[in-house]
Amino acid sequence: MEHFIVSARKYRPQNFEDVVGQQAITNTLENAIKNNHLAQALLFTGPRGVGKTSCARILAKRINQESSDTDAADEDFAFNIFELDAASNNSVDDIRNLTDQVRIPPQTGKYKVYIIDEVHMLSQAAFNAFLKTLEEPPAHAIFILATTEKHKIIPTILSRCQIFDFKRIGVLDAKNYLKVIAERENITAEDDALHIIAQKADGAMRDALSIFDRVVSFSGNNLTREAVTQNLNVLDYEVYFNMTDLLLENKIPEVLMAYNDVLSKGFEGQHFISGLASHFRDLLVAKDTATISLLEVGDTIKKKYLEQASKAAMTFLLPAIDKANDCDLKYKTSKNQRLLVELCLMQLASITFDGEKKKSSNFIIPATFFTSLSPAIKKIEKVAAAAKPPAQPSQPKKAPIPAPVEDKKPSIKNIKRRTSALSLKSLSEKREVKVTSDVEENYDNHPRTPFNQEQLQDGWKKYYFKLQEQGEKNMASILLAGQPSLRQNFQIVATLPNKLMKSQLEKGRPALLRFLRERLNNYGIQITIEVNEVVEKKFAYTPHEKYQKLKEKNPLLEKLKNTFGLDI
C-alpha cells in the first residue's frame, strides 16, 4: 500500500509563483531580493493557513540562490536555514542558544536564515533577551518571524521588524487552486462543489486542502455538490431558494414544515436563520449590476440568484434581512428557540401579505374552524345577554315643581329608595354570570411542548414569587407546601398536608393552571390536588408539637428547659 501524503504537504508552494492569494507580498519580496533591498528582520503576520511559513521557507531558499555565483538552483541550502518553534522553545535559554549560533558564519552560501514560528509565544524575558540581537544582527544573519497574533508581540520587537500582513485567501482564488489540484489528481469536480469547500475553509488554504482530502475520501473521484454538502454538514443552496419561494408566496404551513425538515436533518436553528439572512443579502446585491461582483458564488448558482432576485422586491428584502438578523441576535438568550425561529419565519411570510388577495388555505387555522365555532359563540352571547338586567322603558321627563320657600324640610317623595343587594333578582343574575364564566376555552389547536420535572419546579417557584409580590402570602405558603410531580400526559399532582390547604389551592387552581400553561407553552396541562396523611403528620402546628420536633433534632434542649425552669 502506497503511503498517502495529504494535499497540504504534497502541494506546499515551492516558489513564490505557487503561493495563492498573496501576490502583493510575494512581488515585494521578489523585488527586494533582486534589488538587494531586503531587511534583516521580517515579521510575517496573518490568519492561519495563508502561507506565512511557506513564504518564509521560499525566501530563505531564494536568498542563498541569488547570492551564489554558480548555478545553485538545485543546490540544497538546508544547513543555512534554522527553524525554531517558539511555542515549545520559549524560554530565555532557548533564545541564548540561538544568539550563540548567530555569531557563526555560514559554511555555504552567504546568509544564515532563522525562521521563528509562533513568535508571540515567547516569554517576556525571552523577548528582552532577543532585542539586542534583533536590533544589530551580524551581516550574514536574517530573521523571519511568523505569528498569527501580532498584538501579543511587544512594541520594541515590532519596531525592529519589517512587517508583512498576510490577508485571508479569497473564495475564488481558493476555488481556482482546488480546481488545479483536482486536475492533477484526475478528479472530476463540479464548480459548485469546489466553491462550497472554499467557502467552508474561511480564507485558509490549508483548511481548504484538508477539506478537499476528506470529501475525496467520502465520494471518490467524482465530487458533486450534494456529496460535499452531505459530508460537510452544510445546508444546500436549494434549501434557501425553496424557503424564499415559500415566503414570497405567503405559504406559512409549508414554511413551517420546511423548517421542521431542516431540524430533522440535525441542523441548528441559528445556523439556518443566519444562512437565510446571508441568502437575503446575496439576493439584495444580485439586484444591481454595480454590486453583483460582491456575490461570491459559482456560475450556476449565480443564475439562480439573478432569477430569484427579480422576483423579490426591495420592500421584502430589506425588512427580511432586518428580521432574520434580529432573530439571530436573540437566539442564544431565548428559552424557546424553535418558537423564536418559527415566529420569525411567519413574520417573513407576512411581509408581502395582501389581506384581500390572500387565500384562506394559506392560513395555519382554516376559516372553517371559525365557522364551526359560531354556534357556540352565539350560545355564549345569548347567556350573557340574559344575565343583563332588562332595560327600563324611557319615560318623558316632567317639569320639576318648585318647593315653597317656607318649607325647609326635605320631601319624602324626592328621596330615592335604595334596593337591596341581596334580592332574589340579583342572586339569579350572579348565578347566571358565574355559569358563563365557567365556559373553558378550546385548547385543541394550542401547542403542547414537552417539559421535564426541573422545568415544572422552576415554573412552580416563579408563580410562588409572583404571589409574594401581589401580597397573597397565604396562597404562596400553600403553594410552597405542595410538592408538584409530573405524571403521564402532562398530569401534575400537587401533594398537600391537609384538606384545608387543598380547598384553598382549589380556589386558586385556575390562575395557577393558566400561568403554568403559558410558562411551559403546553395547553394540555391538568392539575390534581391530593392530601397525604404522612406529610400532614410531619408538620407541627401547636407549640408543644414544635417543641417536640426541636427536641428530636437537639436532645440538649430538654436539659436547657429543666435547668432554667422554662415553659413552652
C-alpha positions in Angstrom: 0.0 0.0 0.0 1.5 3.3 -1.1 2.0 5.9 1.6 -0.6 8.7 1.4 0.6 12.3 1.6 -2.0 14.9 2.5 -2.6 17.6 -0.1 -1.5 20.4 2.3 2.0 18.9 2.3 2.1 17.5 -1.2 1.2 20.8 -2.8 3.0 23.1 -0.5 4.4 26.0 -2.5 8.0 25.7 -3.6 8.3 29.1 -5.2 6.6 32.5 -5.0 4.5 31.8 -8.1 2.8 28.9 -6.3 1.6 31.0 -3.3 -2.1 31.6 -3.6 -3.7 35.0 -2.9 -0.7 36.9 -1.7 0.6 38.5 -4.9 1.4 41.8 -3.3 3.7 40.3 -0.7 5.4 37.8 -3.0 6.1 40.6 -5.5 7.6 42.8 -2.8 9.9 40.0 -1.6 10.9 39.1 -5.1 11.9 42.7 -5.9 13.7 43.1 -2.6 15.9 40.1 -3.4 16.7 41.3 -6.9 17.5 44.8 -5.8 19.4 43.7 -2.7 17.0 45.7 -0.6 15.9 43.1 2.0 15.7 43.9 5.7 17.5 41.7 8.2 14.4 41.3 10.4 11.0 40.4 8.8 7.6 39.8 10.5 5.0 37.7 8.7 1.6 38.1 10.4 -1.9 37.0 9.4 -4.5 34.2 9.9 -3.6 30.6 9.9 -3.1 28.6 6.7 -2.5 31.6 4.4 1.2 30.9 3.6 3.4 32.6 6.2 5.7 29.7 6.9 5.8 28.7 3.2 6.8 32.2 2.2 9.5 32.2 4.9 11.0 28.9 3.6 10.8 30.1 0.0 12.5 33.4 0.9 15.2 31.6 2.9 16.0 29.4 -0.1 15.9 32.2 -2.7 18.3 34.5 -0.7 21.2 32.0 -0.9 20.4 31.1 -4.5 20.6 34.8 -5.6 23.8 35.3 -3.6 25.6 32.3 -5.1 27.9 32.9 -8.1 27.3 29.5 -9.6 24.1 27.9 -10.8 22.7 26.9 -7.5 19.1 26.3 -8.4 19.3 22.7 -7.4 21.7 23.2 -4.5 20.4 22.5 -1.1 20.9 25.2 1.5 19.1 23.4 4.3 22.2 23.8 6.5 21.7 27.6 6.3 18.1 27.5 7.4 17.2 27.2 11.0 13.6 26.8 12.2 12.6 27.4 15.8 9.1 26.7 17.2 8.6 29.4 19.8 5.5 27.5 21.2 7.8 24.8 22.6 11.1 26.8 22.8 10.0 30.0 24.6 12.5 30.3 27.4 15.5 32.6 27.9 17.9 29.7 27.5 16.5 28.8 24.0 17.0 32.4 22.8 20.5 32.5 24.3 21.4 29.3 22.3 20.0 31.0 19.2 22.1 34.1 19.7 25.2 32.0 20.2 24.6 30.2 16.9 24.0 33.6 15.1 27.7 34.6 15.5 28.9 31.6 13.5 29.1 32.5 9.7 27.6 30.1 7.1 29.7 27.3 5.5 28.0 27.5 2.1 26.1 30.4 0.7 26.1 34.0 2.1 23.3 34.1 4.6 22.0 32.1 7.5 18.2 32.4 7.9 16.4 31.9 11.2 12.7 31.3 11.0 10.9 31.6 14.3 7.3 30.4 14.1 4.6 31.4 16.5 6.9 34.1 17.9 4.1 35.6 20.1 4.5 32.5 22.4 7.9 33.8 23.6 8.0 34.8 27.3 8.7 38.4 28.3 12.2 37.6 29.4 12.9 35.8 26.1 11.7 38.8 24.2 14.1 41.1 26.2 17.0 38.7 25.6 16.3 38.7 21.8 16.1 42.5 21.5 19.8 43.3 21.1 20.5 40.6 18.6 17.4 41.6 16.5 18.4 45.3 16.5 22.1 44.7 15.5 22.4 41.3 13.9 25.5 40.1 12.0 25.7 40.8 8.3 25.2 37.1 7.5 22.0 36.7 9.6 18.4 37.3 8.6 15.5 36.7 11.0 12.0 35.8 9.7 9.3 35.9 12.5 5.9 34.4 11.9 2.8 34.8 14.1 -1.0 34.8 14.0 -1.4 37.2 16.9 0.7 40.4 16.2 -0.9 42.2 19.1 0.8 39.9 21.6 4.3 41.0 20.5 5.9 43.8 22.4 6.3 47.1 20.6 10.1 47.1 20.9 10.2 43.9 18.7 7.7 45.3 16.2 9.7 48.5 15.7 12.8 46.5 14.7 11.0 44.4 12.0 9.7 45.0 8.5 6.0 43.9 8.8 4.2 42.0 6.1 0.4 41.5 6.7 -0.9 38.4 5.0 -4.6 38.5 4.1 -7.3 35.8 4.0 -7.4 34.0 0.7 -10.4 34.8 -1.4 -13.1 32.3 -2.2 -12.4 32.5 -5.9 -8.6 32.1 -5.5 -9.0 29.1 -3.3 -11.6 27.5 -5.7 -9.3 28.0 -8.7 -6.4 26.4 -6.9 -8.5 23.5 -5.8 -9.5 23.1 -9.5 -5.9 22.8 -10.5 -5.2 20.2 -7.8 -8.3 18.2 -8.9 -7.0 18.1 -12.5 -3.6 16.9 -11.3 -5.2 14.2 -9.2 -7.6 13.2 -12.1 -10.6 14.0 -10.0 -13.8 15.3 -11.6 -15.2 18.1 -9.5 -18.3 20.3 -10.0 -17.6 24.0 -9.8 -20.2 24.5 -7.1 -18.7 21.7 -5.0 -15.3 23.4 -5.0 -16.9 26.7 -4.2 -18.6 25.2 -1.1 -15.2 23.8 0.0 -13.5 27.2 -0.5 -16.3 28.9 1.5 -16.1 26.4 4.3 -12.3 27.0 4.6 -12.9 30.6 5.6 -9.8 32.1 3.9 -7.3 29.4 4.9 -5.8 27.4 2.1 -4.5 24.6 4.3 -8.0 24.1 5.7 -9.4 24.0 2.1 -6.9 21.3 1.1 -7.8 19.3 4.3 -11.5 19.5 3.5 -10.8 18.6 -0.1 -9.0 15.4 1.0 -11.8 14.5 3.3 -14.5 14.9 0.7 -12.5 12.9 -1.9 -12.2 10.1 0.7 -16.0 10.2 1.1 -17.2 10.4 -2.6 -14.2 9.1 -4.6 -13.0 10.7 -7.8 -16.3 12.5 -8.6 -17.1 15.5 -6.4 -20.7 16.7 -6.6 -22.4 19.5 -4.8 -24.8 17.0 -3.0 -21.9 14.9 -1.7 -20.0 17.9 -0.4 -23.0 19.3 1.4 -23.7 15.9 2.9 -20.2 15.3 4.1 -19.5 18.8 5.4 -23.0 19.0 7.1 -23.8 22.3 5.5 -27.2 23.5 4.2 -27.5 23.3 0.4 -28.4 26.4 -1.6 -31.6 24.7 -2.7 -32.9 24.8 0.9 -32.7 28.6 1.0 -34.1 29.0 -2.6 -37.1 26.9 -1.8 -37.7 28.6 1.6 -37.6 32.1 -0.1 -40.1 31.0 -2.7 -42.5 29.8 0.0 -42.0 33.1 1.9 -42.7 35.2 -1.2 -45.9 33.1 -1.8 -47.1 33.6 1.9 -47.4 29.8 2.4 -47.0 29.7 6.2 -47.8 26.0 6.8 -45.3 24.9 4.1 -42.7 27.2 5.6 -43.0 25.6 9.0 -42.9 22.1 7.5 -39.7 23.0 5.5 -38.1 24.4 8.7 -39.1 21.1 10.5 -37.3 19.2 7.8 -34.1 21.2 8.3 -34.2 20.5 12.1 -34.8 16.8 11.4 -31.6 16.7 9.5 -29.6 17.7 12.6 -29.0 21.4 11.8 -29.3 24.0 14.5 -31.9 26.8 14.2 -29.3 29.6 14.5 -27.2 28.1 11.7 -30.3 28.0 9.5 -31.5 31.6 10.3 -28.1 33.1 9.8 -27.7 31.3 6.5 -31.2 32.6 5.5 -30.1 36.2 6.3 -26.9 35.7 4.2 -29.2 34.4 1.4 -31.3 37.6 1.5 -28.1 39.6 1.4 -26.9 37.8 -1.7 -30.3 38.4 -3.3 -30.0 42.1 -2.5 -26.6 42.5 -4.1 -27.8 40.5 -7.1 -30.5 43.1 -7.9 -28.0 45.7 -9.1 -25.2 45.2 -11.7 -22.9 47.5 -9.7 -22.9 45.2 -6.7 -23.2 41.8 -8.4 -19.4 41.4 -8.0 -20.0 41.0 -4.3 -21.8 37.7 -5.0 -19.2 35.1 -4.3 -20.9 32.0 -5.8 -20.4 29.7 -8.7 -21.8 30.5 -12.2 -24.6 28.0 -12.0 -25.8 29.3 -8.6 -25.4 32.9 -9.8 -28.0 32.4 -12.4 -30.5 31.1 -9.8 -29.7 34.2 -7.6 -30.4 36.5 -10.5 -33.6 34.7 -11.3 -34.9 34.8 -7.7 -33.7 38.4 -7.2 -36.0 39.5 -10.0 -39.0 38.0 -8.0 -38.0 39.5 -4.6 -38.7 43.2 -4.3 -36.7 45.6 -2.2 -39.7 46.1 0.1 -39.4 42.4 1.0 -35.6 42.0 1.2 -34.7 44.9 3.5 -37.3 44.0 6.2 -36.4 40.3 5.8 -32.7 40.9 6.4 -33.6 43.0 9.5 -36.0 40.4 11.0 -33.6 37.5 10.3 -30.6 39.3 11.8 -32.7 40.3 14.9 -33.7 36.6 15.3 -30.1 35.6 15.0 -29.1 38.0 17.8 -31.9 36.9 20.1 -31.4 33.1 19.6 -28.8 32.5 22.3 -30.9 34.2 25.0 -34.3 32.7 24.0 -35.7 29.9 26.2 -37.9 28.6 23.3 -35.5 28.8 20.4 -37.6 26.9 18.0 -40.7 29.1 18.6 -38.5 32.2 18.1 -37.4 31.0 14.6 -40.9 29.9 13.6 -42.3 33.3 14.7 -39.6 35.0 12.6 -40.5 32.8 9.6 -44.2 33.6 9.9 -43.3 37.3 10.1 -41.2 37.0 7.0 -44.0 35.2 5.2 -46.4 38.1 6.1 -44.2 40.9 4.7 -45.8 40.7 1.3 -49.2 39.7 2.6 -52.2 41.2 0.9 -55.3 40.7 3.1 -57.8 41.0 0.2 -56.0 38.6 -2.2 -54.7 36.1 0.3 -56.5 32.7 0.2 -57.7 31.1 3.4 -55.9 27.8 2.6 -52.6 29.6 3.4 -53.5 30.2 7.0 -52.5 27.8 9.7 -56.0 27.8 11.2 -58.5 27.4 8.3 -61.6 29.7 8.0 -63.9 26.6 8.6 -62.6 26.5 12.1 -64.2 29.8 13.0 -67.4 28.8 11.1 -67.7 25.7 13.3 -67.3 27.8 16.4 -70.1 30.2 15.5 -73.0 28.2 17.2 -71.0 28.0 20.4 -70.2 31.7 20.3 -73.9 32.6 19.7 -74.9 30.4 22.7 -72.4 32.2 24.9 -73.7 35.6 23.7 -77.3 34.5 24.4 -76.4 33.5 28.0 -74.5 36.8 28.6 -77.4 38.8 27.2 -79.8 37.0 29.6 -77.6 37.9 32.5 -78.0 41.7 31.8 -80.9 43.4 33.6 -83.8 44.3 31.3 -83.7 47.8 30.0 -86.2 50.1 31.6 -88.5 52.0 29.2 -87.7 55.6 29.0 -90.3 57.9 30.4 -90.8 61.5 29.5 -89.3 63.9 31.9 -91.7 66.0 34.0 -91.0 69.6 34.8 -89.9 69.9 38.4 -92.3 71.6 40.8 -90.6 74.3 42.8 -90.9 73.8 46.5 -92.4 76.6 48.6 -89.8 78.9 50.2 -91.2 78.5 53.7 -90.9 74.6 53.6 -87.3 73.9 54.8 -87.7 70.1 55.4 -86.9 67.7 52.5 -89.9 66.0 50.9 -90.1 62.2 51.3 -91.2 61.9 47.7 -87.9 63.4 46.5 -85.7 60.8 48.3 -84.7 57.9 46.1 -85.4 54.5 47.5 -82.4 52.0 47.8 -82.8 48.5 46.6 -81.3 45.5 48.5 -78.2 43.9 47.1 -79.5 40.5 48.4 -82.6 40.4 46.3 -83.7 37.3 44.5 -83.2 39.0 41.2 -79.5 40.0 42.0 -78.7 36.4 43.2 -80.1 34.9 40.0 -78.1 37.4 37.9 -74.9 36.5 39.7 -75.6 32.8 39.3 -76.0 33.2 35.5 -72.8 35.2 35.2 -71.0 32.5 37.1 -72.2 29.9 34.6 -70.9 31.9 31.7 -67.5 32.4 33.3 -67.1 28.7 33.6 -67.0 28.2 29.8 -63.5 26.9 29.1 -61.6 27.8 26.0 -60.9 25.1 23.5 -57.2 24.3 23.5 -57.1 21.6 20.9 -55.1 23.6 18.4 -52.7 25.1 21.0 -49.1 23.9 21.4 -48.2 21.0 23.7 -44.5 21.4 24.2 -42.9 18.6 26.3 -41.3 19.6 29.6 -39.5 17.9 32.4 -39.7 17.9 36.2 -37.0 20.5 36.5 -38.9 23.0 34.3 -42.1 22.3 36.2 -40.3 23.1 39.5 -39.0 26.3 38.0 -42.4 27.4 36.8 -43.9 26.5 40.3 -41.3 28.7 42.0 -41.9 31.6 39.6 -45.6 31.5 40.4 -44.8 31.5 44.2 -42.7 34.6 43.8 -45.5 36.2 41.8 -47.9 35.6 44.6 -45.5 37.1 47.1 -45.2 40.3 45.0 -49.0 40.5 44.8 -49.3 40.2 48.6 -51.1 36.8 48.6 -48.8 35.3 51.2 -51.4 32.7 52.4 -51.7 31.2 48.9 -48.0 31.4 48.4 -47.3 29.4 51.6 -49.8 26.8 50.5 -48.0 26.6 47.1 -44.7 26.2 48.9 -46.0 23.4 51.0 -47.3 21.5 47.9 -44.8 19.2 46.1 -45.7 19.0 42.4 -44.8 15.9 40.4 -45.1 15.2 36.7 -47.1 12.2 35.6 -48.1 10.9 32.1 -50.0 13.0 29.6 -48.8 16.3 31.3 -50.7 15.5 34.5 -49.4 17.4 37.5 -50.1 16.1 41.0 -49.7 18.5 43.9 -49.5 16.8 47.4 -50.6 18.9 50.4 -50.5 18.0 54.1 -54.2 18.7 54.9 -57.7 19.2 53.4 -57.8 22.9 54.4 -54.9 23.7 52.2 -56.4 21.5 49.4 -59.6 23.6 49.4 -57.7 26.8 49.4 -55.5 25.7 46.5 -58.5 24.5 44.5 -59.8 28.1 44.5 -56.6 29.4 43.1 -56.1 26.4 40.7 -57.5 28.2 37.5 -55.0 31.0 37.8 -52.1 28.6 38.6 -53.1 26.4 35.6 -53.2 29.4 33.3 -49.8 30.6 34.4 -48.1 27.1 34.0 -49.7 26.7 30.6 -48.3 29.9 29.3 -45.0 29.5 31.1 -44.3 25.9 29.8 -46.1 26.5 26.4 -48.2 23.5 27.0 -52.0 23.8 27.0 -52.6 20.1 27.8 -51.6 20.5 31.4 -54.0 19.4 34.2 -53.5 19.8 37.9 -54.7 17.2 40.5 -54.5 18.1 44.2 -54.1 15.2 46.8 -53.8 15.1 50.5 -51.0 12.9 52.1 -51.6 12.0 55.7 -47.9 11.1 56.2 -47.0 14.6 55.1 -49.6 16.0 57.4 -48.0 14.4 60.4 -44.7 15.9 59.6 -45.9 19.4 60.1 -46.0 20.8 63.7 -48.8 23.2 64.5 -49.1 23.6 68.3 -46.2 25.0 70.5 -45.9 21.6 72.2 -45.6 19.8 68.8 -43.0 22.3 67.7 -41.1 21.8 70.9 -41.1 18.0 70.4 -39.8 18.5 66.8 -36.9 20.7 68.1 -36.1 18.2 70.9 -35.8 15.4 68.4 -33.2 17.4 66.5 -31.3 18.5 69.6 -31.8 16.5 72.8 -29.9 19.1 74.9 -32.9 21.3 74.6 -34.7 19.3 77.3 -31.7 19.9 79.7 -31.8 23.6 78.9 -35.5 23.7 79.7 -35.1 21.9 83.0 -32.0 23.8 84.1 -33.6 27.2 83.8 -37.2 26.2 84.5 -38.5 27.4 81.2 -42.1 27.0 80.0 -43.2 26.2 76.5 
